[in-house]
Structure formats: C-alpha cells, structure tokens
Amino acid sequence: MPQSISVIAGNGELPIKVLENLVRRNIRADVIGILREYDRRIRSLCNRFSEIKFYEIERGIEILKNYGNRDVIFVGGVRKSLALDILKPEVLRQLLSLRSATDEGIFSSIIKRLESAGFNVLSFTRFYEEGIVKEGVVCGGPADERLISDADYGMRFIKHNTDFSTGQSVVVKGENILAVETVFGTDEMLKSLMSKHIEDAILVKCSKNSQDMRVDLPSIGRKTIDMVLRCKIKWIFLEADKSVIIGDKETTGYARKKGVNICGRRLE
C-alpha cells in the first residue's frame, strides 16, 4: 500500500467513505475536489486540498505534480458539471482535445493523459473492498425468473447503449424500459417515476461496455433505498464485481429493514 495518494473527488458519499478508509490505514490523501461536485466534508479528511473545474485537466495535472504522489484515484461522479458546462466554448475545446464525446470516454481520455504525465491511476476499490457487490442475494429473498429476465434485459440495454445522454441505470418491467438515467443521475430518473404506478418494476445498475472500471462505477446508498421506495420499487439489481454499495452493511441493513431486495448479477 502507498504511504500517500492523490484523490480526485467528485460527487456523492463515496469519496467520504474512501477517504475515511485511507485515514484508518494511515495513508495520507492529497485531494483535488471537482467544483460543484465534491462534499465539503472531504476537506477534514485530507492532507492538502485544491479544487478545479472538471475540464481543467492541465491545471489538475500541475496540482498533482505539486502534490508529488505517483498514485492517483478517481472517486465519485461529475454528472452535474457535464450537464451544466458541456456546451460552453472553453469546455468544448478541452473535450475536443480529448477526442471523446461520452462521459466514460472522457474519463478514459483523462486517465491516458494522466498516465502520459507519469501518474499511476488506480481503482478506488482497492481502498473500499467492503463495498464491492458480490454475485447473488445481498439482502432480501431470492429472485424469480421474471425478475432475473428483467434484470438481464436492463443490463444488456445499458451495456450496448453508447448514447452520451444515458447513464448506468434503468428501470425495467416486463422487459420494457420505463426510465433511463441521464447526465442528471439516478435520483432524477427515479423522481420522474414517483407519480406513476410502476409496481413490480426493478432498478438495474451496471457498467457500460466502453467504461474504464477505474472510475465512476455504478453505486447505490441509503438515499437510493429511500428513492426506490417512493417509486414502489422493491428490487435492485447491481452488476456483480463492478458495482459498489456505499455504506455497505449500513445500507444493506437499512434496505432489509425497509423490505428492499438487493441482488448482485453477472450478465450471462
């Protein structure tokens, strides 16, 4: 394990959990927070802190060089920034220089740029092993054939859909896609369903085929459980080994208490 590491932090609770693990392991963390994304609590969990806009790649590299750590991890997403800034001329110039038009392609291009500058980009899961979803029932009862069929249908849709506007989550019922995550995230997708009657639908989250698995893995947390309940969804299927439960036992215990079933699934 490294004695120190640089962390590029996006949105959500996951950066907090990873940084807490680094503190427990006595690994010094120097953090770059993505403006409009990062949770301000991370400032108390790191050695040094800077913030950049998500497209300020070269400035970020200069900060990383100043930190002096060879190893770098990405934790959390940047979907708000992508949605709000994607059409600004200065952002388009930066993204065109990366030769990419999808968020997973952008991440992969940024990783290549960091590697070309001499950095070693690691998967954050090395420091949050407890959150990785395993195959099978995580909490709740076993899934029947209809549920598994819907889960596989949703996963195939996500993996083969390369549209920039689609994310890593869908809601499925009877092999019909009822909702698709956009750049605004899973919560906004679920909010769009709250006034509709979608009993027996399921939430499916998995990675895209073109995704670099070192960044922005599909994830759920306690807030996700609350959101699906408001949609009357009682099943969540996550891609095994490529998804993360934020809060691990706390989240699964809460889901069990609320009657939400979680299952890890590998697409056959």
N, C-alpha and C positions, 0 to 999 in steps of 0.2 A: 504494500500500500504506500502511496506517496505521502510525504510529510506535509505537503501543501498542494493546493489545486486551485485553478481558476474556474469560477462558475458563472455562466451566462444565464440569468434568471428571467423567465417570462412570467405568465400569469398563473393563478391558482394556488392551491395549498401545497402542491408537490415540492416546489423549491424550499418551502419551510421544512417539510419532513426530511428532505435530503440534507439540508444544512444542519438540522438537529442531529442527524446521524454522524455527519462529519465532526461536529463538536464532540460527540460521545467517543469518537475514535481518535480524538486528538489530531485531526487533520486540519491544518489551517486553510481557511477558504477566503480567497480574494474574489469579490463579486462584481460583475457588471450587470446592473439592472436595466431591463428594457423599459424605456419611458412609456407611461400609460398602461403598463402591464404588471410590473412587479409589486408585490406586497411589501409595504414599508417595514414590516416586522423583520425582514431579512437583514436589515442594517445592524441589528443587535446580535446577529449570528455569524458575522464575518469579520475578518481582519481588516481588509480595505474594501472600499466601495466606490464605484463610479456608475454613472448612468449615461446611456446613449439612446438615440432613436434606433429603431430596429434595422433601418437601412444604412446606418453609419458604420459600414463594415471596416473601412480602413482606419477610422478613428478607434474602433474597438480593438483592432489589431495592435495599434500603438499603445493602448492602455494595457493589453495583455503582455506586451513586451516589457512594459514598465513594471508589471507585477513580477515578472521573472519566472513564472511557473511554466513548465513544458506541457503538463497535462491540463486539459480543458474539458468541462462537461456543459451541455445544454440541459436546462430543466425548465419545464413549463412552455406554454404556447405563446403565440404573438398574434392571434387572430384579430383582436381589436385593431391593432396597428395596421395589419394588412388591409382590413376593411376600410379604415379611415384614410389611409395615406397612399393606397395603391395607385391612384390616378394623378398624384402630384408630380409635376415635371421632374423635380430633383430625385424623386423616388424611382420613377420610370427609368431615368438614366442609370441609376445604381443597379436596378434589376436587369436592365438590358445588358449591362456589363457582365452579369452573371449568366446570361443566356438561358434564362429559365422563366416560365410563366405559371408555375404551380407552387403552392406553399412548400410541398415536400421537395420539389426541385430546387427551390430557393435555399432551403436548409442544406441540401446535399452540396449545392454550389458553394455555400458559405463554408462548409466543412472542408471542401477541397482547397479553398483559399487559405483557410487557417493552416491546413497541413502543408501547403506550399510555403507558408511563412515559418515553418519549423515546429508547429504545435502538434501534440498528440491528442486527438479528440476521442474521449472515452464515452461509453454509455453510462448514464447516470444510474442505471440499475445495478451497477457494481457496488453502489453505496446505498441501495434501497432494495435489497434482495427480498425482504419480507413482503413487499407489495406486489411482486410478480404473480400473476394469475396462473394457477396450475390447471391442467385438464381435469374435468369432472365437476361434481357438485361442490361449490364453495360454501353455500348455505341454502337451506330450504330442502325441498324434495327433488326426486329425480324427474327429468324432463321426458314427456311422452313424444311419440313420433311426430305429431303435428308441430310441436314446439321446435324440435330439432330441425325439421324441414324448413320452417320459417327462419330459424337462425342461420342455416346454411345459405338460404336464398339471400338473406340480408348481407352476409359476409361476401358472397360472390359479387353482389351489386357494388359494394364498397371497393373491393379489390380491383375490379375491372373498370371502374368509373374514373377517368382521368380528368374530368372537368374541374377546372380551378375552383369553382364555386362550391363544390361538395367537399364535405369533411369525412370524419371517421365513424359517423353514427347514422343509423336509420331506425325508423320504427316500422315494424312489419306485422301484418296479419293476413293469414291465408295466402301466403306468397304474393302479397301485394304490398308495395312500398307506400306507407301512409305519410311519411315525412322524411326529409333528408337534411342532415346538418349542413349549414352554410358556414361562411367565414365568421359568422357571429357566434358560433359554438352550439354545444348540445343544449344548454339551458334555453336558448331562444327557440330552438327547434321544438322542445317539449312545451314551452309556453304556448306555441301556436296550436297545440292539440288539447289544451285544457278545457276548452268549451265544447269539445266534440265527444261523442260517445264511442270510445275505442276499446271497450272491454275485450280481453283476450289477445290484445296486441302485445308485442315484445319489443324491448330496446336491444339493439345489436350494435356492438362497437368492435371494430378491428382495424388493422393497419391496411394501407394501400399497397399494391404490388410494387410501386415505384418508390416507396418510402425508405429512407435511411433509418434504421432501427436505433440509432444513437440519439434521436431527437423526437420530441412531441409524440410519444406513444399514447394510444387510446387509454383513457383513465376514467375512473368514477370515484366519488367520495360521498360523504354523508349528504351533501347538498343534492347529489344526483338521486339518492334514495327518496328524499322529500319531493323532488320534481316528478319522478315517475309515479309516486303515489297520487299526486294531484291529477295525473293523467289516467289513473286507474290501471296502470301497468304493473304487473306483479312478477314479471320475469325479465332479467337482464342477462344477455349472453355476451361474454367477452372472449376475445381470441386468446387462447392459452399460450403462455410463454412470451406474448407480445403485447400484453395489456397490464395495467397497473391499478391496484386498488389503493387509493390514498387513505391512509389511516388504518389500513389492514384490519386487525381484529376489532378495532373500534367501529369501523364502517360495517363490517360483516355482522357484528353483534347487533348493531342498530337495524340493519336490513332484516335480520332474523326476527327481531322483536316486532317489526312493522309488517311482517308477512311478505317481504320481497325476496324472491329466489334469485340466486346468482350462480351462473354456471360457466366454467371455462370450456371452450370448444375449439378443436382444431378442424379446419375445413378439409374435408376428405376429397 
